[in-house]
């Protein structure tokens, strides 16, 4: 009985952890900032993403930053659609009214859709962070829409 239950759980997990529809993609990220994004799958259900972005939300918080993330993808049994979440880190410099270097611990959670028979991938995500250097604190207000082309 226990082995049967364990087998069902393992099979269900295998169905949920899906193979991605592409290996890598590059694109434009729009949100509190404007920037470029590159995503590379390292396993069928895991990817790394790098973002180079200029935050333009408020004059006091204008900054250029680099973000690196590790994302776990979860299939939702709809072709091309997946949910993802994972940890990361970011660093950059302020270019607005403030000045100086900053670092943060990031998280990201989002939804992604890869159009069938097309190189286009759309994703919408939330990227909160805990900034540790310069203006330290929790920064929850970073949402973004990313449009990518698969390579």
N, C-alpha and C positions, 0 to 999 in steps of 0.2 A: 504494500500500500504506500509506504513512504517513498520507495523507489519510483513508483508510478507518478506520484505527486511531484517529485523532484524532476522527473523527465518532462512532465508537462510544463513546469516552470521554466526549465532550460530551453525547451522548444519555443515557448512564448517569448522569452527574452531574445532568442535568435531571430524571431520574426520582427520584433520591435527594433532591434539594432540593424538598420538597413544599410545596404551598399549605396553610396552616393551615386548621382547621375552624371558626375563629372569628376575630374581629378584636380583641376586648378582653374581659377577665374580671377580676373582683374576688373576693377570698376570704380565708380564714383560713389562716394558716401555724402549724403546730405542730412543735416540735422542741426544741432547747435553749432556745428562747424561744417566746413567744406573740405573734402579731402579725397585721397585715393586709398583703395583697399585691394589687398591681394590675399586670396584664400587658397590653401593647398591641403588636400586630404592626405593624412599620413597613415590612416587605416580606414576601412570601410565606414566606420561610424565616428571618426575623430578627425578634426582638421586644425590647422594653425592658421591664424589670420594676422596680418600686419596692416596697420592703418597709419598713414601720414596725413595729418589734418591740421587745419587752422580753425580754432574756435573763435567765433565772431558773435556770440550771443549777447555779451555786454561789453562796453568799452573797458571796464576795469578788469575783465577776465579774458581779454584777447590773448591767445597764445598759440604757438606752433608746437605740436606734440606728436610723438611716435608711440603707438600702442601695439603690444603683442599679446595675443590671446590663444588659448588652447580650448577648443570647443568639442563637446560631446553631442553628436547628432542622434535624434530619436525619430524613427519613422512613425507616421500617424495613419498609415494604411491608405493614403491618397497619393496617387502617382505624382511624383515631383515635389511633394510637400514634406517638410521636416521641421521639427523643433530643435533648438540647440541651446546649450548653456555651457559656461566654463569660466575659469579664472584667467587672469592676465596681469599685466603691469603697463604703466605708461610713464613717460618723462618728456619734459619739454621746457620751453622758455616763454615767459610773458613778453608780449610785444605792445601791449596797450598802455594804459595809465600806470599799471603796476610794472615791475621789472623783476627779473630773477629766474632762477631754475626751480622746477618742481618735479616731484615724483609721486606716484600713486599706485595703489593696489587696485586692480580693476576686476569687475565681473561683467559678464554679458549673457543675456538671455534673449532669444528671438525666434522668429519663424522665417522660413526660407521656402521659396517656390522656384523650381527649375522648370521652365516651359518645355513641353515635349516637342521634339523635332526642331529645337531652336537653341541657339547658344546663350540665351538670356536667362539670368538668375536674378530674382528680386528677393530682398530680405528686409525685414523691419525688426529692430532690436532696441533693447534698453541696456545702457552701458554705465551703471553706477560705479563710483570709485570712492576710495578712502585716500584722500590726499595727505601725504605725510610731511612734505617739505614745502614751505611757502603756502600760506592760506590753508593750513591744515584743517581737516574735517571731512565729513561725509558729503559727497557731491552726487545727489540722485538725479539731476536734471539733464541727462544725456540720452536722448532718443535719436535714432537715425534710420534713414531709408537708404539702402545700398542697391545700386543697379550694376550688375557685373556681366561680363562676357566670358564664356568658358574658353580655355586655351586648348 
